[in-house]
């Protein structure tokens, strides 16, 4: 097989991994819904474990790239991912009869602990993949415009996979009951496990030249935190990842537990919830395509401020339209759900725009800044947990989106004022 063909196999594998990053991340919310039917506090616990891994793994993942290189780090990430998905799958078959502790007056069984451990392991995997996949895809494309195009293609696959995860889980679960277990979504876990294994085998046989670049001899007068637009930017990235995950995650939980006139969970509610969450991710993909087209005419600052304002308007409209309902099959949904789903157009540009603005002008500090950015992805676990476990029991599902509005207000501030460069570096 020619080097050119081998290169395209590697590129295709990278695209598959772009999808796996989103799939593994987005499966956490519907899997959490399964556990929330048994433990009210556990709905976002798996999601929290998944994103908490970034806090501990972000900087080490960067160090692994320096010590082991991209290929070996990627292979280790794939092995960790297979272990994580296998562990989550195991929770559907083992430990249900073994009590290990009491939380909120209710016995917690070993199977939940196994699931949370699997979610944490998957979080380590996704953090490592995120550290590797973007630069490696660029390397395989030869950099420049070609490399950028390949990364953009990977982003589209990332969105499609993000849409597929809740849709598939909802279809398999159907209606959520206290008897629902992870075993009912075993096909999803097995497919993910298989992709990890196949990707590991393919990557192990592909020759990938490591990117060159040694900063060991550089003198660093400061850390990236010396720059105010970066300091405020890492707060913005913490908020933006939390927003991106929290919006569909809480929507999925809300619809999954939506009760009918007799007070019981509506028939097929979990499937409808998965469909609505999938539509959010599809709309987000459309937003990414639109942002790419418009990037030549509108700056990241303009796009970010506009997206923040539109999202605030949409979520405010959602708060005002809960009493207006419409139907999907036998499920009655508030009009609010439509406004929440449309926020996918706004969240589409958050990561890229904030990253661009926060690292602008950092020069030689950019690599260090990237490691710090990766740790702040933990916001995707903390913010949805606060929204679901703190605000939702106190205010309600819809009213918990007041937190998301507040976070968009901060991002609007960052886009207008906080992202302006005050300190400069010549390197």
N, C-alpha and C positions, 0 to 999 in steps of 0.2 A: 504494500500500500504506500502511495506517495506521501511525502511530507505534507503536501497541500491537503490531501484527504484526511490525514491524521489531525491536521489543524482544525478542520471542520468538525471532526468527531469531538475534539476537545471543546470547541465553541458550543456545539450542541449540548454537551454535558454541562457547561457553565450555565447555559440557558435553563436547563432542567433544574440546576441548583438555585437559580434565581427563583424559580417556582417553588422549590422546596422550602426556601427561607420563609416565603409568605404562607405556604400551606401549613407548615409546622407551627407558625405563629398564630394563624387564624383558626386553627382547629381547637385552640385552648378554650375559647368562649363556649362553643357548643358542647365540648366535653365537660366543661365546668357546669353547664346547665344540668347534666346528668347527676353530678354530685350534689347540686343545690336542692334537688328533690329529696335528698336524704339529710343533708346538712345545710341549713339556710346560709351559713357564713361562707360556704365553700365555692360559691358560684364563680368568683374571680380568683380563687386561691391558686389554681394551676397557671393562670395567666400571670399572676404575681411571681410565681416561682420561675416561669419562663423568662421574664424580663429582669428579675433580680439577678439572674446569672450574668447579665451584662455588667452589673456593678462590680462583680468580682473577676470577670473574665476579660473585660475590655482591654485594659493595659497589658495583662499577660499575653493576650492574643497577639498584640502588636510585637511584644518581645519574642514570641515564638516565630513570627515572620523573620525577625532579624537573625535568630539562632538557627532555625531549621529550614527557612525558605518557604515559598508559597506552596509548592507541591506537597511537601511533607506535612505542612500545617493543614492543608486541605484534606489530605488522606486521614490525618488524625481526627479532623472535624467530622468526616463521614462515618468513621468508626464510632465516634461518640454519639452521632445522630442515630445510628442503627441501634445502639445500646439504649438510648432514651426512648425510642418508639417501642422497642421490645419490652421495656419496663412498664410503659403505660399500658400496653396490651395485656401484660401479665396481671394488672390490677383488676381486670374484668373476670379473672378466673381463680385468683388466689387471695386469701386473707380476709374474706368477707365475714367469717365467723370468729375472727380473732380480735378481741378488744385490746387496745393498747393504751388508751387514755380517755379522759373526760374533757370535753370542751363545751362550754355553755350548758352544762348539765346533761349532755348527751354523750354516750359512748362513741368514740372514734375507732373504727376498725382498721386493721392492717392494710386492707386493700386501698384505702384513701391515702395512706402514707406511701404506699408503693407508687400510686399515681403521681403524687406530688414530687417524689424523687425522680420519676421519669420525666416530668415537666421541667425540673431543674436541669437534668442532664441534657434534654433537648435545647434548653436555653443556652447552655455552654456551646453546643453544636452550632446553633444559629449565629451566636456571636462570632465564633471562629469563621464561619462561612462568610458572614458579612465583611469580615476583615480581609478575606482572601478574594472573593468572587469578582468584585468590581475591578480592582487593579489587574487581576489575572485575565479577565475578559478583554480589557484594554490591551494587554500585552499580546494576547493571541491574535487580536485584530491589527497588530502593528502600530498601535497608538494613533494619534491624529484623528481625522474625521472618521476613519473606518472603525477605530476602537470606540469612539464615542457612539457611533451608530449601533454597534453591537451591544453596548451597555444599555442604550435606549430600548433596543429590542428585548433585552433581558428584563427591563422594567415593565414592559407590557405583559410579558409572561408572568412576572411577579404578580401583577394585578389580576390576571385571569385565574391564576392558581389561588389567590386570595379569595376570589369569588367562589371557586369550586369547593373550598373546604367547608364553609357553613352550609352550602347547598347540599352537598353529599351527606353531611352529618344529619341535617334535618330530614332528608329523605329516608335515611336508615332508622332514625329514631321515631319519626311519625308523631306520636303523642307521648309527652313526657309523663311518667308515673314514678312512684317510689320503687317500683321493681325494675326500672330501666338501669342497665349497667353498661360499662365500657364494651362488654362483649358484643353488644348490638352494633357497634361501629367498628368491629374487628376488621372488616375489609379495608377500611380507610387506613388503619394502622399497618396492615400487612402490605398495602401498596406503597406507603411511605417507606417502610422498612426495606422493601425490595428495591426501590429507587436508590436508597442510600447504598445498598450493597453493590448494585450494578454500577453506580457512579464510581464507587471506590475501585472496583476492578478495572474500569475503563481508564480512569485517571492514573492508576498505577502503571499502565502500559504505555502511556503517552509521554513523550519527551517534551518538557516545558522548560525553556530557558528562564532562569531566575532574573528578575529585573536588577540592574546594577545601581548602586548608589550607596555611598558610605558617609554618614554624618559623624563618624567617630572623631574626626579631626576638627570638626567645627567648634567654634567657641560660642556658647550661648550666654548672652548677658542677662537674659530674663527667661521666664517661662511664658507660655502663651497667655497665662492668666494676667500678665502685665497689661494686656490690651483690653480696654473697657468694652469694645464692641464684641470681643470674644467672650468675656465674662458674662455679659448680658445674653450673648448668643447661646451659651450652654444651658442657661435657664430656659431660653426659647425652645431649644431642641428637646429638653425635658418635657416641656408643655406640649409641643407639637406631636411627639410620639404618643403621649398619653391621650391627646385628643383623637388622633388617628385610630387608636385601638379602642378607646372608651366609647366613641359614638356608636359603632356597630355592635360592640360587645354588650352594652347595656340595652340596646334595641332588641338584640337577640334574646336576652334574658326577659325583657318586658313582654314581648309577644309570646315567648314560650310558656310563660306563667299566666297569660291573660285568661281570665275566667269568663265563663258564659253566664247566662241568666240564673242557672241553678247553683252557681258558685264554684263549680268544678272547672278544671282546666279544659278549654275548648278542644274538641276533636281536631287533630292535625295541626295544632298550634306550633309545635316545634318545627314542622316542615315549612310552614308559612314564615316562621322566624328566620330559618335558614335561607329561604328565598329572598326575603327583604335584606338580610345582611349581604347576600351575594350581589343584589342589585346595587348596594352601596359601593362594593368593590369594583363593579363594572363601571359605574358612574365615575369612580375615582380614576379608572384607566382612561376614560374619555377625557377627564380633566388633565391627565398627564400628557395625552396627545395634544390637547389644545394649548397647554403651557409650552410645549416644545415648539409648536408652530408660531406662537406669539412671542417667543423669547427674543426674536430678532428685532421686534418693535417695542417691547415693553421690558423694563428692567426687572430683576428679581424683587427689588424693593417695591415697585409699583404693583407687581402681581401679588406680593404677600399682603400689602395693605388692602388691596381690593378684595382678595379672598377672605381676609379677616372680617371686613365690614359685611360682606354678603353672608358669611356664616353666622354672624351675630344677628342679622335680620332674620335668617331662616330659623334659627333656634328660638328667637323671640316669637315668631309666628307659630312655631310648634307649641310653645307654652300656652298660646291663646286659642288653640283649635282642638283641644283634647275632646270636647263634647261633640264635635262633628265627626261622624263615622262613615265608613264605607266597608264593603265586604270583599274578601277573597275566599271563595267557596263558602264554608260554614263559619269562617272566622270573621268577626266584626273588628275592624281596626280603626283607631282614631286617625283623623287626617294628619295629626301631628307626625305620624310615622313617615309620611311623604316628605315633609320638610326636613326631618332628620336625615333621611336617606340622601336627599339632595346635597347635604353638606359634603358628600364625597367629592363634588366638584371643587370644593374649597380646600379640603385636606390633601388633594392631589399634589399640590406644589409646596407644602410646608417643609418637608425635609430638604429638598434641593435648594429652595430659596434661603432658608435659614442657614444651611451649611455654607452656601455661597457667600452670604453677607458676613457671617461670623469669621470665616477664614480669609476674607479679602485683605490683602496687604500684610499677611503674616510671614511671607517668605519662608525662611529656613525653619520657622517654628510650626509650619503647617503639619508636619508628620506627628509632632508631639500633640498638637491640637486634635488631630484625628483620633488618637487614643483616648483623650479625655472625652471627646464627643461620644465615643462608643459606650463609655460607662454611663453617660446620661440617658441612654436608651432605656434605662431602668424606669424612666417615667411611664413607659408603656405598661408597666406592672403596677406601679404605685397609684397612679391617677385613677385607672379603672377600679382598683380595689377600694379607694376612698369613695368613689362615686357609688359603687354597688353596696359596700358593706357599712359605710358611715352615713352618707346622704340619703340613699334610697330607703332604708328603714325609717329614717326621720322625716323625709319630705315626700317620698314616692318616686317611682321610676322616672316619670317625665320631669318632675321638678329637680331631680338630681343633675339635669343638664345645665342648671345654673352654674355649676362648676366649670363646664366646658365653655360657657359664655365668658366667664371671668378669665379663663386661660386665653381665649381669643382676644380679649381686650389687651392682655399683656403682649401678645404677639403683634397686635396692631401698633402698640407703643414702640416695640422693638423695630418694626419696619419703618416707622416714621422718624424716630429719634435715636433709639438705643443702638442701631446698627451703624451709625455714622462713625467713621474712623477718627480717633483723636490722637492716639500714638501711632507712629509709623516705624517701619523697619526698612532698611535699604536692601536687605538680603531676601 
